[in-house]
Amino acid sequence: MAPETSAPPTRLTFETNMTQKPQDASLAQDQFLTILSREEAAARFDAALFPREVPKETCALQDALGRVLATDILAPIDVPPFDRSNVDGFALRASDVAQASEANPVRLALNDETIACGTAPKLRVAPNTATPIATGGPVPRGADAIVMIEQTQPGQGAIDIRRAATPGQFISSAGSDMARGETVLRAGIEITAREIGMLAACGVAQVIVSRAPRVAILSTGDELVQPGGVLAPAQIFDTNGPIVAAAVRENGGEAHFLGAVADDEAALEKAMRDALASYDLLILSGGTSKGAGDVTHRIVERLGAPGVIAHGVALKPGKPLCLAVCDGKPVVILPGFPTSAMFTFHDMIAPVLRRMADRAPRADASVEARAPVRIPSELGRTEFVMVSLVEGADGLLAYPTGKGSGAITSFAQADGFLRIDALADHLPAGARAEVTLFSAHLRVPDLTIIGSHCTGLDLVLAPLARKGLLTRVIAVGSLGGLAAAKRGECDMAPIHLFDEKTGTYNKPYLGEGLELVEGWRRMQGIVHRKDDARFAGCDAREAVRRALADADCLMVNRNQGAGTRILLDQLLAGAKPDGYWNQPKSHNAVAAAVAQGRADWGMTIAPVAEAYGLAFLPFAEEHYDLALVVARKDKPAAQAFLASLQSEETRAALVSAGFRPA
């Protein structure tokens, strides 16, 4: 039974922005006052939209692929329309050759016609006669069996049959495939190439299909630039528009991307009204959170009844989701971050879209996997965690991608997601969980690499991709990768860890079952903007000394567990200047922070410094090596990696990229 839409909402969370200025309160505090559970929000949205009639239209057979059949199809004719031969051979009476064998062939006289496809037989097959017939040819009157040509021996005006036949042998009777009046396709089925063939065999040239919902898609935000444009400071490319349009098509909708609209209330309202006048469903992304500039939800209330059904759902990612119905048409405002937008679309919107398109619910595949690390969660919100699946010693392991709701690559690099219940604040390490897959078929990587990432690693893996090998790289830092390798959760772990006691890299950190594979050397150093006079004419150590002496000189650090962090801590000698706790996880993030003026100095590698146009002060050449799990060394993919690492092609590519092969 559908829930009562007039029931008071469950009050799960009440949010108040305590730091907001009083004059802004009226603009932002009317949002997120009531957070609905995922289940209640979905039920209210469904109750406001369904039941509804799905429009139908006539479609030519050649355009029917992927459409949903709206009516049952009854075969208008028998298929095949006549008895036909399934093989090349001879049409005859089975009783005439009942005693035939290799040792005792039966000779039959040949009738004076040969039946080919499309040739109507004229002569009756009399007793003790046979008629040559091709595959697909109509069976002549009098014949009740076909003998294959391979089981005969030709003679003068006759044929010797060396194999007995039974009535009906190698004959397809009229209507044996589809009988006249038989229901051959049911309404609601998605038409594939198989159904196209069935319809063509019946002579059906047009079918009645469910009309795909016409979906308008709008992106919102002053910061958006369409792909192909040029980014100004603080601008980003519009990711949600293209990805939402693609997701709409995947789920049976007809997507119409109408572009991006700036944060201007009048312009946005006009765009939304125009879209609702012409389309069946409106999807926007952005404009659902607490910022004063987010006006979309207020516009929705003016577009028609009943208006907003839910604004704020106890989901992570996806809490800002806004669901509305305006005069019978659904309006959806997705969160602005790509991962949040896609999760809420697939979880909450795709089922509604598929119902509007008269399509069956998605049949998601799932597998059980173990969480190798503790996965924290926010109490009170159902959390969906995207994971990459790798083969462990005792089954599949689900590694969280950990890039956050703003990362579009989280979806591209994940195999699926697991769910953490709203009443739990974490999923403990070692716990088993069901992982819902993004695709129906899971392919476990041929090679799993967990540890510190480097662009040089991509060069080594390129030949493996050309061979069709699937590789998975999970960047968790040197120490995290080493721990994963010791637990047997990967094939190898890239590391660059300096041991102060021995003055060497990496080898002292290996444990039992691990073997060091030398990779390449990369120069690490201090980076700063080329026009920063504070660092003029100094080396790396002097640059750090000057930075520490200047209270306005802001650093950017690296994450704990990274080899670069160890070098930085050596240079700082216990000092923790302003910016020390800014700890990005990649060399690129460090370079970007300095290049964009969010920091004045940091440590990265020479190729990255060059790519960002930064001044580079060399400090130490670090060893980027691999801790190879000995038990997995003989895997074909591991051997392919080792061969690539030693190949002249890969070594030349590493040198060209600014690295020095070991």
C-alpha positions in Angstrom: 0.0 0.0 0.0 1.3 3.4 -0.9 2.1 5.7 2.1 -0.2 8.5 3.0 1.4 11.6 1.4 -0.2 13.8 4.0 1.6 12.1 6.9 4.0 14.2 8.8 7.6 13.7 7.7 10.0 11.7 9.9 12.2 14.3 11.6 15.6 12.7 11.5 18.0 15.6 11.4 17.6 19.3 12.1 20.5 21.4 10.7 21.3 24.9 11.7 24.2 26.9 10.4 25.4 28.6 13.5 28.0 30.7 11.7 25.7 32.2 9.2 25.1 35.9 9.3 21.6 36.9 10.4 20.8 38.7 7.2 21.4 35.5 5.3 19.3 33.3 7.4 16.1 33.8 5.5 17.8 32.6 2.3 19.4 29.5 3.6 17.6 28.2 6.7 14.5 27.1 4.8 16.4 24.1 3.6 17.2 20.7 5.2 14.8 21.2 8.1 13.4 17.8 7.5 15.6 14.9 6.4 13.7 11.9 5.1 14.9 8.4 5.1 15.8 7.0 1.7 12.8 4.6 1.8 10.3 7.3 2.8 11.5 9.8 0.2 11.3 7.1 -2.6 7.8 6.1 -1.4 6.5 9.7 -1.4 7.9 10.4 -4.8 6.3 7.2 -6.2 3.0 8.0 -4.6 3.0 11.4 -6.2 3.8 10.1 -9.7 2.1 6.7 -10.1 0.0 5.1 -11.4 0.3 6.9 -14.8 -0.3 5.8 -18.3 2.7 5.3 -20.5 2.2 7.0 -23.9 2.6 4.7 -27.0 3.7 5.3 -30.5 4.2 3.3 -33.7 7.8 2.5 -34.7 9.2 1.1 -37.9 11.0 -2.3 -37.4 14.4 -0.9 -38.4 14.1 1.7 -35.6 12.8 -0.6 -32.9 16.1 -1.8 -31.5 16.2 -0.9 -27.8 12.5 0.2 -27.6 10.0 -1.4 -25.3 7.1 -3.3 -26.8 3.8 -1.8 -25.8 1.4 -4.6 -27.0 1.6 -8.4 -27.3 2.6 -9.6 -30.8 0.6 -12.5 -32.2 2.2 -14.4 -35.2 0.2 -13.4 -38.3 1.5 -16.4 -40.2 3.1 -19.8 -39.6 6.9 -19.7 -39.3 8.1 -21.4 -41.3 5.1 -21.0 -43.6 5.6 -24.5 -45.2 7.3 -27.7 -44.4 11.0 -27.2 -45.3 14.2 -29.1 -45.4 16.9 -28.5 -42.8 19.7 -30.0 -44.8 21.0 -30.5 -48.4 19.8 -34.0 -49.5 16.9 -35.9 -50.9 13.2 -35.8 -50.1 11.7 -39.3 -49.9 9.4 -41.6 -48.1 10.9 -43.0 -44.9 9.2 -46.4 -45.4 11.1 -46.9 -48.7 14.5 -46.8 -46.9 13.7 -48.4 -43.6 16.1 -51.2 -44.2 18.9 -49.1 -45.8 22.5 -49.4 -44.4 26.1 -49.1 -45.5 26.2 -52.8 -46.3 22.7 -52.9 -47.9 22.0 -49.5 -49.6 18.5 -48.9 -51.1 18.4 -47.5 -54.7 15.7 -45.0 -55.5 14.8 -43.4 -58.8 15.5 -39.6 -59.0 12.5 -37.4 -59.9 13.0 -34.9 -62.7 13.2 -31.7 -60.6 15.5 -30.2 -58.0 14.0 -28.1 -55.2 16.0 -25.0 -54.2 15.0 -22.2 -51.8 12.2 -20.2 -53.2 11.2 -23.0 -55.7 7.7 -24.4 -55.3 7.8 -28.2 -55.9 5.7 -29.5 -58.8 6.2 -33.3 -58.7 4.9 -35.7 -56.2 7.4 -38.0 -54.6 6.0 -41.5 -55.5 7.1 -44.7 -53.7 10.7 -45.7 -54.4 11.6 -42.3 -55.7 13.5 -39.3 -54.3 13.8 -35.6 -55.2 17.0 -33.6 -54.7 16.4 -30.7 -52.2 18.4 -27.8 -50.8 18.5 -26.5 -47.2 15.3 -24.4 -46.8 13.5 -25.9 -49.8 9.8 -26.7 -49.5 9.2 -30.4 -48.9 7.3 -31.9 -51.9 4.0 -33.8 -51.7 4.4 -37.4 -50.8 7.8 -37.0 -49.0 8.0 -37.4 -45.2 11.7 -37.4 -44.6 15.0 -35.9 -45.8 18.3 -37.9 -46.1 21.5 -35.9 -46.0 23.6 -36.0 -49.2 26.5 -37.3 -47.2 24.6 -40.5 -46.6 24.0 -41.3 -50.3 25.9 -42.5 -53.4 24.8 -41.1 -56.8 24.0 -43.5 -59.7 22.7 -43.2 -63.3 19.3 -41.6 -62.8 19.1 -43.0 -59.3 20.5 -42.6 -55.9 21.7 -45.2 -53.4 20.6 -44.5 -49.8 23.0 -45.8 -47.2 21.2 -44.8 -44.0 17.7 -45.6 -42.8 15.3 -42.6 -42.2 12.5 -42.0 -39.8 9.3 -39.9 -40.6 9.9 -36.2 -40.1 13.7 -36.5 -40.2 15.4 -33.2 -41.1 12.0 -31.5 -41.7 10.8 -28.3 -40.0 7.0 -28.4 -40.1 4.9 -25.3 -40.9 4.5 -23.3 -37.7 7.0 -25.3 -35.8 8.9 -22.1 -35.0 5.9 -19.8 -34.6 2.3 -20.9 -35.2 -0.3 -18.5 -36.6 -2.1 -16.8 -33.7 0.6 -17.7 -31.2 1.8 -14.9 -28.8 5.4 -14.7 -29.7 6.4 -11.5 -27.9 4.9 -10.0 -24.7 4.4 -6.3 -24.0 7.1 -4.8 -21.8 10.0 -6.7 -23.4 13.0 -4.6 -24.6 13.5 -5.2 -28.3 16.9 -6.6 -29.1 18.4 -8.1 -32.3 16.7 -11.4 -31.4 13.3 -9.9 -31.3 13.9 -7.9 -34.5 14.6 -11.3 -36.2 11.4 -12.8 -34.8 9.3 -9.8 -36.0 10.9 -9.9 -39.4 10.2 -13.6 -39.7 6.6 -12.9 -39.1 6.5 -10.1 -41.7 5.9 -7.4 -39.1 7.1 -4.1 -40.4 5.8 -1.8 -37.6 5.3 -2.3 -33.9 3.7 -0.3 -31.2 6.2 0.7 -28.5 6.2 2.7 -25.3 7.2 6.3 -25.9 10.5 7.0 -24.2 10.1 9.9 -21.6 11.6 13.1 -23.0 14.0 14.3 -20.3 15.3 17.8 -20.1 18.6 18.2 -18.4 19.9 21.5 -17.0 23.2 22.2 -15.2 23.3 25.2 -12.9 26.1 27.3 -11.6 28.2 30.4 -12.5 31.3 28.3 -12.3 30.4 25.9 -15.2 32.1 25.8 -18.6 31.1 23.3 -21.3 33.7 20.8 -22.4 35.8 22.3 -25.2 35.7 25.8 -23.6 38.5 27.6 -21.7 38.5 27.6 -17.9 38.9 30.9 -16.1 40.1 31.0 -12.5 37.7 29.1 -10.1 35.8 27.6 -13.0 35.2 23.9 -13.8 34.0 21.9 -16.7 30.4 20.8 -16.6 30.6 17.0 -15.8 27.1 16.4 -14.7 25.3 17.5 -17.9 26.9 14.9 -20.1 27.0 12.1 -17.5 23.3 12.6 -16.5 22.3 12.6 -20.2 24.1 9.3 -20.7 22.5 7.8 -17.6 19.1 8.9 -18.9 19.7 7.1 -22.2 20.9 4.0 -20.3 17.6 3.8 -18.5 15.3 4.3 -21.4 14.9 8.0 -21.5 15.3 10.4 -24.4 17.9 12.9 -23.1 17.9 16.5 -24.1 20.7 18.5 -22.6 19.7 22.2 -22.6 23.1 23.5 -21.3 24.1 25.3 -18.2 22.3 28.2 -16.6 24.0 30.8 -14.3 22.9 31.4 -10.8 20.3 34.0 -11.8 16.9 33.3 -10.4 14.9 34.9 -13.2 16.9 33.2 -16.0 16.8 29.9 -14.2 13.0 30.0 -13.6 12.4 30.8 -17.3 14.6 27.9 -18.3 12.8 25.5 -15.9 9.3 26.7 -17.1 10.3 26.3 -20.7 11.6 22.8 -20.1 8.5 21.6 -18.2 6.3 22.9 -21.0 8.1 20.8 -23.6 9.4 17.7 -21.8 8.1 14.9 -19.5 10.8 15.2 -16.8 13.2 17.8 -15.7 16.6 17.0 -14.1 18.9 19.7 -12.8 22.2 19.3 -11.0 23.5 21.7 -8.4 21.5 24.3 -6.5 20.2 21.9 -3.8 22.4 22.7 -0.8 22.6 25.5 1.8 24.3 28.2 -0.1 22.4 31.5 -0.4 22.9 31.3 -4.2 21.0 28.0 -4.5 17.6 29.1 -5.5 16.4 26.1 -7.6 14.3 24.5 -4.8 12.5 27.8 -4.2 11.7 28.1 -7.9 10.2 24.6 -8.0 7.6 25.6 -5.4 6.2 28.1 -8.0 6.1 25.7 -10.9 3.0 23.7 -9.9 1.4 21.4 -7.4 2.2 19.5 -5.2 5.8 20.9 -5.5 8.6 19.7 -3.4 8.1 16.1 -2.1 11.5 15.7 -0.4 14.4 18.0 0.1 17.2 16.3 2.0 17.5 12.5 2.1 19.5 10.6 4.7 22.0 9.3 2.1 25.7 9.6 1.7 26.6 10.7 -0.9 23.5 12.5 -2.0 21.9 14.2 1.1 21.0 17.4 -0.8 18.7 15.6 -3.3 15.4 17.4 -4.0 12.4 15.6 -5.4 9.4 17.4 -6.7 6.3 17.0 -8.8 4.9 20.0 -10.7 1.5 19.4 -12.2 2.2 15.8 -12.8 5.7 16.1 -14.1 8.7 15.1 -12.0 11.4 17.6 -11.3 14.6 16.3 -9.8 17.5 18.5 -8.5 20.6 16.4 -8.1 23.6 17.4 -5.9 26.3 19.2 -7.7 29.2 16.9 -7.0 29.4 14.2 -9.7 29.6 11.2 -7.4 26.6 12.4 -5.3 24.7 13.2 -8.5 25.3 9.7 -10.0 24.5 7.8 -6.8 21.3 9.6 -6.2 20.3 9.2 -9.9 20.9 5.5 -10.0 19.4 4.8 -6.6 16.4 7.2 -6.6 15.8 8.5 -10.1 16.6 5.5 -12.4 13.8 3.4 -11.0 11.2 6.2 -11.6 12.5 6.8 -15.1 12.4 3.2 -16.0 8.7 3.0 -14.8 7.9 6.0 -16.9 9.6 4.3 -19.9 7.7 1.1 -19.2 10.9 -0.8 -18.6 11.6 -3.5 -16.1 13.7 -2.6 -13.0 17.4 -2.9 -13.3 18.7 -6.4 -12.5 21.8 -5.5 -10.5 24.4 -8.2 -10.0 26.1 -8.5 -6.6 29.0 -10.4 -5.0 30.2 -10.9 -1.5 33.6 -9.3 -0.5 35.6 -8.6 2.6 36.6 -5.1 3.6 40.4 -5.1 4.1 40.4 -1.8 6.1 38.0 -0.1 8.4 35.5 2.1 6.5 34.1 5.0 8.6 30.6 6.2 8.1 28.3 8.9 9.3 25.8 7.8 11.9 22.2 8.5 10.9 22.7 8.4 7.1 22.7 5.3 4.8 26.1 5.4 3.2 27.0 4.0 -0.2 30.8 3.4 -0.5 32.3 2.8 -3.9 34.8 0.0 -4.0 37.4 -1.6 -6.3 37.4 -5.4 -6.1 40.6 -7.3 -6.1 41.4 -11.0 -5.5 42.7 -11.7 -2.0 44.1 -14.9 -0.4 40.6 -16.0 0.7 38.3 -14.3 -1.8 37.4 -10.9 -3.1 38.4 -7.8 -1.3 36.5 -4.5 -1.5 38.9 -1.5 -1.4 37.1 1.9 -0.9 38.0 4.3 -3.7 38.2 7.1 -1.1 38.1 10.1 -3.5 35.0 11.8 -2.2 31.8 12.9 -3.8 33.5 15.5 -6.1 35.6 12.9 -7.9 34.2 11.7 -11.2 36.9 9.0 -11.4 35.4 7.3 -8.4 32.7 5.9 -10.6 34.9 5.1 -13.5 37.5 3.2 -11.4 35.1 1.4 -9.1 33.5 -2.0 -9.7 30.5 -1.4 -7.5 29.4 -0.2 -4.1 28.6 -1.5 -0.7 26.0 -0.1 1.7 26.6 0.9 5.4 23.4 1.1 7.3 22.3 4.4 8.8 22.6 3.0 12.4 26.3 2.0 11.9 29.2 4.5 12.2 31.6 2.2 10.4 32.2 -1.1 8.7 35.0 -2.9 10.6 38.1 -4.3 8.8 37.5 -7.9 7.9 33.8 -7.6 7.7 32.0 -9.2 4.8 29.6 -7.2 2.8 27.5 -7.5 -0.3 28.8 -5.4 -3.2 26.4 -4.3 -5.9 28.2 -4.3 -9.2 28.0 -1.4 -11.7 28.0 -3.9 -14.6 26.5 -7.4 -14.9 29.8 -9.1 -15.4 32.7 -8.7 -13.0 36.2 -9.1 -14.3 38.8 -9.4 -11.5 42.0 -7.6 -12.5 44.8 -9.7 -13.9 47.3 -7.6 -11.9 46.6 -5.6 -8.7 49.0 -2.9 -7.6 48.4 -1.1 -4.3 50.7 1.6 -2.9 52.2 4.9 -4.1 51.3 6.0 -7.5 53.6 7.5 -10.1 53.1 8.6 -13.7 56.0 6.3 -14.5 53.9 3.4 -13.4 51.4 4.2 -16.2 54.2 3.9 -18.8 55.1 0.4 -17.5 51.5 -0.7 -17.6 50.8 0.5 -21.1 52.2 -2.6 -22.9 50.0 -4.8 -20.6 46.9 -2.9 -21.6 47.8 -3.5 -25.3 47.9 -7.2 -24.6 44.4 -7.2 -23.1 45.5 -7.6 -19.5 43.4 -5.7 -16.9 45.4 -3.9 -14.3 44.1 -2.2 -11.1 46.1 0.5 -9.4 44.9 1.6 -5.9 46.8 4.6 -4.5 47.1 4.4 -0.7 50.7 5.5 -0.2 53.9 3.5 0.4 53.1 2.3 3.9 49.5 1.4 3.0 50.7 -0.6 0.0 53.4 -2.4 2.0 50.7 -3.4 4.5 48.5 -4.7 1.7 51.3 -6.7 0.2 52.2 -8.3 3.5 48.5 -9.3 3.9 48.5 -10.8 0.4 46.0 -8.4 -1.0 47.9 -7.4 -4.1 50.5 -8.6 -6.5 53.0 -5.8 -5.8 53.3 -2.5 -3.9 55.1 0.5 -5.3 57.1 2.1 -2.4 59.7 4.9 -1.9 60.6 4.7 1.8 63.9 5.9 3.1 65.4 4.2 6.1 67.5 6.6 8.2 69.4 3.9 10.1 70.8 2.2 7.0 70.7 5.2 4.6 68.9 3.1 2.0 65.6 3.0 0.3 62.8 0.4 0.5 64.7 -2.9 1.2 64.8 -2.6 5.0 61.0 -2.3 5.0 60.4 -5.7 3.3 59.1 -8.6 5.2 58.8 -12.3 4.7 57.3 -13.3 1.4 58.2 -10.0 -0.3 60.9 -9.4 -2.9 62.3 -6.0 -4.0 62.0 -5.2 -7.7 64.0 -2.1 -8.6 61.9 0.4 -10.5 63.3 3.9 -11.3 64.8 6.9 -9.7 63.0 10.3 -9.5 64.4 13.5 -8.3 62.5 15.1 -5.4 62.9 18.8 -4.6 61.4 22.0 -3.3 59.1 23.8 -5.7 58.0 27.5 -5.7 56.6 29.9 -8.2 59.3 31.2 -10.6 58.6 34.8 -9.7 58.9 34.3 -5.9 62.0 36.4 -5.0 62.2 34.9 -1.6 63.8 31.7 -3.0 66.2 33.4 -5.6 69.6 31.8 -5.8 69.3 29.2 -3.1 69.3 25.4 -3.0 66.6 23.2 -1.4 68.0 23.4 2.2 68.4 27.1 2.0 64.9 27.5 0.5 63.4 25.6 3.5 65.5 27.7 5.9 64.2 31.0 4.3 60.6 29.7 4.3 60.8 28.9 8.0 62.1 32.3 8.8 59.2 34.0 7.0 55.9 33.7 8.8 53.9 34.6 5.6 55.6 31.8 3.6 52.9 29.1 3.5 53.9 25.5 2.8 51.9 22.5 1.5 52.8 19.1 3.0 52.2 15.5 2.0 50.1 12.8 3.6 51.5 10.6 6.4 52.9 7.4 5.0 54.2 9.0 1.9 58.0 8.7 1.2 58.0 12.4 0.4 56.6 13.2 3.8 59.6 11.5 5.4 62.0 13.6 3.4 60.1 16.8 4.3 60.1 16.0 7.9 63.9 15.5 7.7 64.3 19.0 6.2 61.9 20.6 8.7 63.8 19.0 11.7 60.7 19.1 13.9 59.3 22.4 12.7 55.7 22.6 11.8 55.2 25.9 9.9 51.9 27.3 8.7 50.5 24.8 6.1 52.1 21.8 7.7 48.7 20.1 8.2 47.7 20.7 4.6 48.4 17.1 3.5 47.4 16.2 -0.1 48.0 12.7 -1.3 49.7 13.3 -4.6 52.6 15.2 -6.2 50.2 16.9 -8.6 48.1 18.3 -5.8 51.2 19.8 -4.2 52.3 21.4 -7.5 48.8 22.7 -8.1 48.6 24.3 -4.7 51.8 26.2 -5.3 51.1 27.1 -8.9 47.6 28.5 -7.9 49.0 30.5 -5.0 47.3 28.5 -2.2 50.7 27.7 -0.9 54.2 29.1 -1.5 56.4 26.0 -1.4 56.3 22.3 -1.1 58.1 19.1 -2.2 57.3 17.2 -5.4 59.2 15.4 -8.2 60.9 17.1 -11.2 58.5 15.9 -14.0 55.5 17.3 -12.1 57.2 20.6 -11.3 58.0 21.0 -15.0 54.4 20.2 -16.0 53.1 23.0 -13.7 55.8 25.5 -14.7 57.3 25.8 -11.2 60.9 26.4 -10.2 62.5 23.2 -8.9 65.3 22.9 -6.4 66.7 19.3 -6.3 67.1 17.7 -2.9 67.3 13.9 -3.2 66.9 11.2 -5.8 64.5 8.8 -4.3 64.1 5.1 -5.3 60.6 4.2 -6.6 60.7 0.4 -6.3 58.2 -2.4 -6.0 57.6 -4.9 -3.2 56.7 -8.0 -5.2 54.6 -10.7 -3.4 56.7 -13.8 -4.1 53.7 -16.2 -4.1 52.3 -14.2 -7.0 55.5 -13.7 -9.0 54.7 -16.5 -11.5 51.3 -15.0 -12.5 51.3 -14.3 -16.3 50.4 -10.6 -15.6 53.2 -10.2 -13.1 55.7 -11.7 -15.5 54.3 -9.3 -18.2 54.9 -6.4 -15.9 58.5 -7.4 -15.1 59.2 -7.9 -18.8 57.7 -4.5 -19.6 59.8 -2.9 -16.8 63.0 -4.3 -18.5 62.1 -3.6 -22.1 64.0 -0.9 -24.0 60.7 0.7 -25.1 59.6 1.2 -21.5 63.0 2.4 -20.3 63.1 4.9 -23.1 59.7 6.2 -22.2 60.7 6.6 -18.5 63.8 8.6 -19.5 61.7 10.8 -21.8 59.3 11.4 -18.9 62.1 12.6 -16.6 62.9 9.4 -14.7 66.0 7.3 -14.4 65.5 3.6 -14.8 67.3 1.5 -12.2 
